[in-house]
Amino acid sequence: MPNYRRPRRKHHDEDTDLDRAARRNRFDADDAEDADDAEADEEIAKFAAALGLDDSDAEMMALLRDALSRNVDLARLSADLGDEFEIIDFEQGGFGDDLDDDFDEDFADELDGLPGGAGWGRAARSQVPLEELLRELTQAESLPPMSHLYSLSDLSHAEADRVRQSWALIATERRRAVVTSLVTTAEEDIHLQLGPFLRIAMSDQDATVRSAAVRGLWEDGQADLIGPLVQMLRNDPDVETRAAAATALGSYVLAGELEELDAALAMRAEEALLAVLHDELEPLAVRRRALESIAYSGEAGVRQLIEDGYYDPHEEMRISALFAMGRSADVRWRALVRAELQNPSPSVRREAALACGELEAQAALEDLLVLLQDEHSEVRLAAIFALGRIGGRDARDALDTVLLGGNPDEVEAAEQALEEMQFYADNLAIPLFDESLDDDDEWDEDPVDGWSEWDDRDLGVYE
């Protein structure tokens, strides 16, 4: 059911509760039609103020008034208004009522074309009643269009209960298609809020649905997911789903390191990952994802786990170890990842290049410039990313040259790298790493972890 997003009042008074109670009541069609102009103007004024608009923005104000007259759900058109807004559910009717069947596509196109309005028109098109969507999913012969699936975004508690009751009645192949389609779309569309829906899907009987749901929750970050993810990692019968759970737990390890999560909760995630890594009977796919996630941790012994992964006989684990080196933000890995830029395996070269970028390994600049001519496109793209992170005149000149090329993927990657250069490689920026231990510095023996002396010049090259 549609939601209406409006500013929270800064002060609480008696009118606040009365106003909210009135808006939660059912409005029939006649009530909506009889709402006087003053009330409509008040709603528009509040919404416009939230967007930073005033009467000088005549075009946008006119569109907002048009939206209200058409019963467009303004909440869907302002999904990024932030925490200062609260969502008021309309159980039935009201200004957030469902769109007319003859929704004006030109109006939606106008919204998309306004500055800052990209995606608003698409969100407006998406409005279909949840019950209608559920009927389509359970009864229709074909999968509903993606615009209809948007109704599974930002579910209220009541809506989530309705989806949960109907979910098992939907055919397995269709459940797979719904989850994978929404998760893929959400990677590009920030207006999709799938958390409540994916919590339902992660309990699905089908392993493909479960693993896709967990992958879609990687950015959710809510602490209530730690328990279910730990249980999945330990007990799920599907290897891919357990691997996805291991990946998802990495965000909680990072949150713990940044002191954004209670230490006890972060430790629960770490302990689950460490248990997997210390069990040699665990599947490789699960162990490698656990290594990538635990790399965020500053706990003693994690560096040794990464080193063990690097010397693992399986290339997949070695690749994950390189990934973990970059994620660890430990500059002492720079020499090793630089050496791997010459590895015969393109998958290893790619991961080494990405790690060089994450670690801002300036000594790897010349090697990365060479990789711009690598025969494998994934290696070239990784080198472009790394040059953007490392920065400097030579890197900028090389990226400018890439822009003149005819490969659209590489041109796009170079544009993004040049944009990131101002954040990661600006000489005036605050350094992200402690440079007291650089590429050419020898490592002293570490009595805790048993690390030996490593030197960039002694790592050799691949023949």
C-alpha positions as CSV (number, residue, x, y, z in Angstrom):
1,M,0.0,0.0,0.0
2,P,1.4,3.4,-0.8
3,N,3.2,5.5,1.8
4,Y,3.3,9.3,2.1
5,R,6.5,10.8,3.3
6,R,6.3,14.1,5.1
7,P,8.6,16.2,7.3
8,R,8.6,15.4,11.0
9,R,7.5,18.2,13.1
10,K,10.2,19.8,15.2
11,H,7.9,20.3,18.1
12,H,5.3,18.0,19.6
13,D,1.9,19.4,20.5
14,E,-1.7,18.2,20.8
15,D,-2.4,18.9,17.2
16,T,0.3,16.5,16.1
17,D,-1.4,13.4,17.4
18,L,-4.8,14.6,16.2
19,D,-3.4,15.4,12.8
20,R,-1.7,12.0,12.5
21,A,-4.7,10.1,13.7
22,A,-6.9,11.9,11.2
23,R,-4.6,11.1,8.3
24,R,-4.5,7.4,9.3
25,N,-8.3,7.2,9.1
26,R,-9.9,5.9,6.0
27,F,-10.8,8.5,3.5
28,D,-13.4,7.5,0.9
29,A,-13.4,9.0,-2.6
30,D,-15.9,11.7,-1.7
31,D,-13.7,12.9,1.3
32,A,-10.7,13.1,-1.0
33,E,-12.6,15.1,-3.6
34,D,-14.0,17.5,-0.9
35,A,-10.5,18.3,0.5
36,D,-10.3,22.0,0.2
37,D,-7.6,23.9,-1.7
38,A,-6.0,25.2,1.5
39,E,-5.2,21.7,2.7
40,A,-3.8,20.7,-0.6
41,D,-1.7,23.8,-0.8
42,E,-0.4,23.0,2.7
43,E,0.6,19.5,1.7
44,I,2.4,20.8,-1.4
45,A,4.1,23.5,0.6
46,K,5.5,21.0,3.1
47,F,6.7,18.6,0.4
48,A,8.3,21.5,-1.6
49,A,10.0,22.8,1.5
50,A,11.4,19.3,2.1
51,L,12.9,19.4,-1.4
52,G,14.3,22.9,-1.0
53,L,11.9,24.4,-3.5
54,D,10.0,27.7,-3.3
55,D,7.6,29.6,-5.5
56,S,10.5,30.6,-7.8
57,D,10.6,26.9,-8.9
58,A,7.4,27.3,-10.9
59,E,7.8,24.3,-13.1
60,M,8.5,21.9,-10.3
61,M,5.7,23.4,-8.1
62,A,3.3,23.0,-11.0
63,L,4.3,19.3,-11.4
64,L,3.9,18.7,-7.7
65,R,0.4,20.1,-7.7
66,D,-0.4,18.0,-10.8
67,A,1.0,15.0,-8.9
68,L,-1.3,15.5,-6.0
69,S,-4.3,16.0,-8.2
70,R,-3.5,12.7,-9.9
71,N,-3.0,10.8,-6.6
72,V,0.6,10.2,-7.4
73,D,2.3,8.7,-4.4
74,L,4.7,11.5,-3.4
75,A,6.7,9.2,-1.1
76,R,7.8,7.2,-4.1
77,L,8.9,10.4,-5.8
78,S,11.1,11.4,-2.8
79,A,12.8,8.2,-1.7
80,D,16.0,10.0,-0.8
81,L,14.7,12.7,1.5
82,G,16.5,11.2,4.5
83,D,16.0,10.5,8.1
84,E,14.2,13.7,8.9
85,F,11.1,12.3,7.3
86,E,8.7,9.8,8.7
87,I,6.5,7.4,6.7
88,I,2.8,7.4,7.4
89,D,1.0,4.4,6.0
90,F,-2.4,4.8,4.5
91,E,-4.1,1.6,5.1
92,Q,-6.9,2.7,2.7
93,G,-7.4,5.7,0.5
94,G,-6.2,9.2,1.0
95,F,-3.8,11.3,-1.0
96,G,-1.5,8.2,-1.3
97,D,-4.2,6.2,-3.1
98,D,-3.3,4.1,-6.0
99,L,-2.7,5.7,-9.4
100,D,-5.4,5.8,-11.9
101,D,-5.1,3.1,-14.6
102,D,-4.6,5.8,-17.2
103,F,-1.5,7.2,-15.5
104,D,0.0,9.9,-17.7
105,E,3.3,8.6,-19.1
106,D,4.2,12.1,-20.3
107,F,4.0,13.3,-16.7
108,A,6.4,10.6,-15.6
109,D,8.7,11.5,-18.4
110,E,8.6,15.2,-17.2
111,L,9.6,14.1,-13.7
112,D,12.5,12.0,-15.0
113,G,13.7,15.0,-17.1
114,L,13.8,17.5,-14.2
115,P,17.2,18.2,-12.5
116,G,17.4,15.8,-9.6
117,G,14.3,14.0,-10.7
118,A,15.9,11.0,-12.4
119,G,14.0,7.9,-11.4
120,W,10.9,9.7,-10.0
121,G,8.8,9.1,-13.1
122,R,9.8,5.4,-13.1
123,A,8.8,5.1,-9.5
124,A,5.5,6.8,-10.2
125,R,4.8,4.3,-12.9
126,S,5.4,1.5,-10.6
127,Q,2.3,1.9,-8.5
128,V,0.0,-1.2,-8.4
129,P,-1.9,-2.4,-5.4
130,L,0.1,-5.1,-3.6
131,E,-2.9,-7.5,-3.6
132,E,-3.0,-7.1,-7.4
133,L,0.6,-7.9,-7.7
134,L,0.3,-11.0,-5.5
135,R,-2.6,-12.2,-7.6
136,E,-0.5,-11.8,-10.7
137,L,2.4,-13.7,-9.2
138,T,0.2,-16.6,-8.1
139,Q,-2.2,-16.8,-11.0
140,A,-0.9,-15.1,-14.1
141,E,0.8,-17.1,-16.8
142,S,3.7,-14.8,-17.2
143,L,5.9,-12.8,-14.8
144,P,4.6,-9.3,-14.1
145,P,6.6,-6.4,-15.5
146,M,9.4,-4.9,-13.4
147,S,7.3,-1.8,-12.8
148,H,4.8,-3.9,-11.0
149,L,7.4,-5.6,-8.9
150,Y,8.4,-2.2,-7.5
151,S,5.4,-2.7,-5.2
152,L,7.5,-5.1,-3.2
153,S,9.8,-2.2,-2.3
154,D,9.7,-0.6,1.2
155,L,7.0,-2.9,2.6
156,S,5.2,-2.0,5.8
157,H,4.8,-4.6,8.5
158,A,1.3,-5.3,7.4
159,E,2.3,-5.6,3.8
160,A,5.2,-7.9,4.7
161,D,2.8,-10.2,6.5
162,R,0.6,-10.3,3.4
163,V,3.6,-11.2,1.2
164,R,4.7,-13.8,3.6
165,Q,1.3,-15.5,3.6
166,S,1.3,-15.7,-0.2
167,W,4.9,-16.2,-1.0
168,A,4.9,-20.0,-0.7
169,L,1.9,-20.2,-3.1
170,I,4.1,-18.7,-6.0
171,A,5.8,-21.2,-8.3
172,T,9.5,-21.8,-7.5
173,E,10.8,-20.6,-10.9
174,R,8.7,-17.4,-10.5
175,R,10.0,-16.8,-7.0
176,R,13.5,-17.2,-8.3
177,A,12.9,-14.7,-11.2
178,V,11.3,-12.1,-8.8
179,V,14.1,-12.1,-6.3
180,T,17.0,-12.2,-8.9
181,S,15.3,-9.5,-11.0
182,L,14.8,-7.1,-8.0
183,V,18.2,-7.7,-6.6
184,T,19.8,-7.0,-9.9
185,T,17.7,-3.8,-10.4
186,A,18.4,-2.6,-6.9
187,E,22.2,-2.4,-7.7
188,E,21.4,0.5,-10.0
189,D,18.2,1.9,-8.6
190,I,18.6,3.5,-5.1
191,H,14.8,4.0,-4.9
192,L,14.3,0.2,-4.4
193,Q,14.2,-0.6,-0.6
194,L,14.1,-4.4,-0.5
195,G,15.0,-5.2,3.1
196,P,11.6,-6.3,4.4
197,F,10.9,-8.3,1.2
198,L,14.3,-10.1,1.1
199,R,14.0,-11.1,4.8
200,I,11.0,-13.1,3.7
201,A,12.8,-14.6,0.7
202,M,15.9,-15.6,2.7
203,S,13.7,-18.2,4.5
204,D,12.6,-19.7,1.2
205,Q,12.6,-23.5,0.7
206,D,14.6,-23.0,-2.5
207,A,18.3,-22.5,-2.2
208,T,18.5,-20.3,-5.3
209,V,16.0,-17.9,-3.8
210,R,17.8,-17.9,-0.4
211,S,21.2,-17.2,-1.8
212,A,19.9,-14.4,-4.1
213,A,18.1,-12.8,-1.1
214,V,21.2,-12.9,1.0
215,R,23.2,-11.3,-1.8
216,G,20.6,-8.6,-2.0
217,L,20.9,-7.8,1.7
218,W,24.7,-7.1,1.5
219,E,24.1,-3.3,2.1
220,D,21.2,-3.6,4.6
221,G,23.4,-3.4,7.7
222,Q,20.7,-4.0,10.2
223,A,21.9,-5.8,13.3
224,D,18.8,-8.1,13.4
225,L,20.3,-10.0,10.4
226,I,23.4,-11.1,12.2
227,G,21.7,-14.1,13.9
228,P,20.0,-15.4,10.8
229,L,23.2,-15.0,8.7
230,V,25.3,-16.8,11.3
231,Q,22.8,-19.6,11.3
232,M,22.8,-19.8,7.6
233,L,26.6,-19.9,7.5
234,R,26.6,-22.7,10.0
235,N,23.7,-24.8,9.0
236,D,22.3,-24.1,5.5
237,P,22.5,-27.2,3.3
238,D,23.4,-25.2,0.2
239,V,27.0,-24.2,-0.3
240,E,26.3,-21.2,-2.4
241,T,23.9,-19.8,0.3
242,R,26.5,-20.4,3.0
243,A,29.0,-18.6,0.9
244,A,26.6,-15.7,0.4
245,A,26.1,-15.5,4.2
246,A,29.8,-15.4,4.8
247,T,30.1,-12.5,2.4
248,A,27.2,-10.6,4.0
249,L,28.8,-10.9,7.5
250,G,31.8,-8.9,6.3
251,S,29.8,-5.7,6.5
252,Y,29.2,-6.3,10.2
253,V,32.9,-7.0,10.8
254,L,33.7,-3.6,9.2
255,A,31.0,-1.9,11.2
256,G,32.6,-3.3,14.4
257,E,36.0,-2.0,13.4
258,L,34.5,1.4,12.7
259,E,32.7,1.3,16.1
260,E,29.4,1.6,14.3
261,L,28.2,-1.7,15.8
262,D,28.1,-3.1,19.3
263,A,31.4,-5.0,19.9
264,A,29.6,-8.1,21.0
265,L,27.5,-8.3,17.9
266,A,30.6,-7.7,15.7
267,M,32.4,-10.4,17.6
268,R,29.6,-12.9,16.9
269,A,30.1,-12.4,13.2
270,E,33.8,-12.7,13.5
271,E,33.7,-15.9,15.5
272,A,31.4,-17.5,13.0
273,L,33.8,-16.6,10.1
274,L,36.8,-17.8,12.0
275,A,35.1,-21.1,12.8
276,V,34.7,-21.7,9.1
277,L,38.3,-20.7,8.3
278,H,39.7,-23.1,10.9
279,D,37.7,-26.0,9.7
280,E,39.6,-27.6,6.7
281,L,36.5,-29.8,6.0
282,E,34.5,-26.7,5.0
283,P,33.9,-26.2,1.3
284,L,36.4,-24.0,-0.5
285,A,33.6,-21.7,-1.7
286,V,32.6,-20.9,1.9
287,R,36.1,-20.6,3.3
288,R,37.3,-18.2,0.7
289,R,34.3,-15.9,1.3
290,A,34.9,-16.1,5.0
291,L,38.5,-15.0,4.4
292,E,37.4,-12.0,2.4
293,S,35.0,-10.9,5.1
294,I,37.3,-11.4,8.1
295,A,40.0,-9.3,6.3
296,Y,38.2,-6.2,7.8
297,S,39.1,-7.3,11.3
298,G,42.1,-6.0,13.2
299,E,42.3,-9.0,15.4
300,A,45.6,-10.7,15.9
301,G,46.0,-13.7,13.6
302,V,44.0,-12.4,10.7
303,R,47.1,-11.5,8.7
304,Q,48.4,-15.0,9.2
305,L,45.1,-16.4,7.8
306,I,45.5,-14.1,4.8
307,E,49.0,-15.4,4.3
308,D,47.9,-19.0,4.6
309,G,45.3,-18.3,2.0
310,Y,47.9,-16.8,-0.4
311,Y,49.9,-20.1,-0.2
312,D,46.8,-22.3,-0.6
313,P,47.1,-24.8,-3.4
314,H,43.8,-23.7,-4.9
315,E,43.9,-20.6,-7.2
316,E,40.5,-19.5,-6.0
317,M,41.7,-19.2,-2.5
318,R,44.8,-17.3,-3.6
319,I,42.6,-14.9,-5.4
320,S,40.5,-14.4,-2.3
321,A,43.7,-13.8,-0.3
322,L,44.7,-11.0,-2.7
323,F,41.2,-9.6,-2.4
324,A,41.6,-9.8,1.4
325,M,45.0,-8.0,1.2
326,G,43.4,-5.1,-0.5
327,R,40.4,-5.0,1.9
328,S,42.7,-5.1,4.9
329,A,44.2,-1.7,4.3
330,D,47.5,-3.1,5.5
331,V,50.3,-1.5,3.4
332,R,52.7,-4.4,4.2
333,W,50.9,-6.3,1.5
334,R,51.9,-3.9,-1.2
335,A,55.1,-5.6,-2.3
336,L,53.3,-9.0,-2.6
337,V,50.3,-7.8,-4.6
338,R,52.7,-5.8,-6.9
339,A,54.6,-9.0,-7.7
340,E,51.4,-10.8,-8.6
341,L,50.7,-8.3,-11.4
342,Q,53.0,-10.5,-13.5
343,N,51.2,-13.7,-12.6
344,P,50.4,-15.9,-15.7
345,S,46.8,-16.2,-14.6
346,P,44.6,-13.3,-15.8
347,S,42.3,-13.8,-12.8
348,V,45.2,-13.3,-10.4
349,R,46.6,-10.3,-12.3
350,R,43.1,-8.7,-12.2
351,E,42.8,-9.2,-8.4
352,A,46.4,-8.0,-7.8
353,A,45.7,-4.9,-9.8
354,L,42.6,-4.2,-7.8
355,A,44.5,-4.8,-4.5
356,C,47.2,-2.4,-5.7
357,G,44.6,0.3,-6.1
358,E,43.0,-0.4,-2.8
359,L,46.4,-0.2,-1.1
360,E,47.5,2.8,-3.2
361,A,50.7,1.0,-4.1
362,Q,52.5,3.8,-5.9
363,A,55.5,1.6,-6.6
364,A,53.3,-0.5,-8.9
365,L,52.5,2.4,-11.2
366,E,54.8,1.2,-14.1
367,D,53.5,-2.4,-13.9
368,L,49.9,-1.1,-14.0
369,L,50.6,1.0,-17.0
370,V,51.8,-2.1,-18.8
371,L,48.6,-3.9,-17.8
372,L,46.6,-1.3,-19.8
373,Q,47.7,-3.3,-22.8
374,D,46.8,-6.7,-21.3
375,E,45.0,-9.1,-23.7
376,H,42.3,-9.7,-21.1
377,S,39.7,-6.9,-20.7
378,E,39.0,-7.6,-17.0
379,V,42.7,-7.0,-16.3
380,R,42.7,-3.7,-18.2
381,L,39.7,-2.5,-16.3
382,A,41.3,-3.4,-13.0
383,A,44.4,-1.5,-14.0
384,I,42.3,1.5,-14.8
385,F,40.6,1.4,-11.4
386,A,44.0,1.1,-9.7
387,L,45.5,4.1,-11.6
388,G,42.6,6.2,-10.4
389,R,43.3,5.3,-6.8
390,I,47.1,5.8,-7.1
391,G,47.0,9.0,-9.0
392,G,49.8,11.2,-10.2
393,R,50.6,12.8,-13.5
394,D,51.6,9.6,-15.3
395,A,48.4,7.9,-14.2
396,R,46.3,10.8,-15.3
397,D,47.9,11.0,-18.7
398,A,47.4,7.2,-19.2
399,L,43.7,7.5,-18.3
400,D,43.3,10.5,-20.6
401,T,44.7,8.3,-23.4
402,V,42.2,5.5,-22.5
403,L,39.4,8.1,-22.9
404,L,40.5,8.5,-26.6
405,G,40.1,4.8,-27.2
406,G,37.0,3.2,-28.7
407,N,36.2,0.7,-26.0
408,P,33.1,2.0,-24.2
409,D,33.6,-0.1,-21.0
410,E,37.2,1.2,-20.7
411,V,36.2,4.8,-21.4
412,E,33.5,4.6,-18.7
413,A,36.0,3.1,-16.3
414,A,38.6,5.8,-17.0
415,E,36.0,8.5,-16.5
416,Q,35.1,7.1,-13.1
417,A,38.8,6.6,-12.2
418,L,39.6,10.3,-13.0
419,E,36.7,11.3,-10.8
420,E,37.9,9.2,-7.9
421,M,41.4,10.5,-8.3
422,Q,40.5,13.8,-6.7
423,F,39.3,11.8,-3.6
424,Y,42.0,9.1,-3.4
425,A,45.1,10.7,-4.9
426,D,44.8,14.4,-4.3
427,N,48.0,15.7,-2.8
428,L,46.0,17.8,-0.4
429,A,43.9,14.9,0.8
430,I,44.3,13.2,4.1
431,P,46.3,10.0,3.5
432,L,44.3,6.8,4.1
433,F,47.3,4.8,5.1
434,D,50.2,5.0,7.5
435,E,53.1,5.4,5.1
436,S,55.7,4.7,7.8
437,L,56.1,1.3,6.3
438,D,56.3,1.6,2.5
439,D,57.0,-0.8,-0.3
440,D,60.8,-0.6,0.0
441,D,60.9,-1.0,3.7
442,E,61.8,-4.4,5.2
443,W,59.5,-6.0,7.6
444,D,60.9,-6.7,11.0
445,E,60.2,-10.1,12.5
446,D,56.8,-10.0,14.2
447,P,57.0,-12.2,17.4
448,V,53.2,-12.3,17.6
449,D,52.4,-13.4,14.1
450,G,55.7,-15.0,13.2
451,W,56.1,-12.9,10.1
452,S,59.5,-13.0,8.4
453,E,61.3,-10.1,6.7
454,W,59.9,-9.4,3.3
455,D,61.4,-6.9,0.8
456,D,59.9,-5.8,-2.5
457,R,63.1,-6.3,-4.4
458,D,63.5,-9.9,-3.4
459,L,60.1,-11.2,-4.5
460,G,61.2,-12.0,-8.1
461,V,59.2,-12.1,-11.3
462,Y,57.2,-14.8,-13.1
463,E,59.0,-16.4,-16.0
